[in-house]
Amino acid sequence: MASETGPQRPKYQRISDDLKAAIESGQYGPGDRLPGESALARQYGVAPLTARQALKILRTEGLVETKRGAGARVLSFRPIRRHGIQRLAREQWGGGGSIWSADEERPVTIDVRVDTVAAPAHIARMLDVREGESMCARSRRFVLEERPVMLATSYLPFELVEGTAITRVDTGEGGTYARLAEIDHAPAHFREEIRCRLPTAEEADGLEMPLERPVIKLCRTAFDSEGRAVEVNEMTLDSAAYVLDYAFDA
């Protein structure tokens, strides 16, 4: 099972590579237990600490879960395939569907909090308003199969959405974008920016993930037909829980 590639790579990385290859080939399926630290140490002729480092890589990448006394098991979680373009089509939210349902049929639990906040400087710039202007901030935590997968906060000018269902926890069918359409500010254009970095302690706590695993940071701005920015949505995704899927014509 030992790999002949990358002879200069540390031993724990080569062990991790072998285990990942075994998982990808189906040798270890969802729920299967991997060899323990002692077994891996004997197999590869390394110290148990080296084997532990190899298993830690798999946990950081979201391939296994480890529990004290139970060893490492291959996760059965199927990553969410996020359809970056189709999910925002007007036919989706305009027909009363949720954006989430464009990606997933599995039921999701969404914890929602709605606040009125002062616009942070970067949000004010993107929405072209004064810093400190009142914003409706819709914060959500998405939990799928008892696993937190995304944190998101949408910012909308309070003067624009005051008195609408957008300021309530339940926005109704079609969500925020359908309610914006009702006040003649339907999104007509979107821009998304994507980057990756390690999570803050608060983000890792909210997503219940290791600090060593990167998060995907998505920032989406929605513009109405007049070109006015009407919403900024800042999202933090567990990188091990998502596949970003973009399909479009040439």
KADA-V992161 format. One record per helix or strand. SS is the DSSP state (H for helix, E for strand). FROM is the first residue (numbers start at 0). TO is the last residue. If there is no record, write none. Layout:
ss:SS from:FROM to:TO
ss:SS from:FROM to:TO
//
This chain:
ss:H from:10 to:24
ss:E from:32 to:32
ss:H from:36 to:43
ss:H from:47 to:59
ss:E from:63 to:66
ss:E from:70 to:73
ss:E from:79 to:82
ss:H from:85 to:87
ss:H from:89 to:93
ss:H from:99 to:101
ss:E from:107 to:117
ss:H from:120 to:126
ss:E from:133 to:143
ss:E from:146 to:156
ss:H from:157 to:160
ss:H from:164 to:166
ss:H from:174 to:181
ss:E from:188 to:197
ss:H from:200 to:206
ss:E from:213 to:222
ss:E from:228 to:237
ss:H from:238 to:240
ss:E from:241 to:244
//
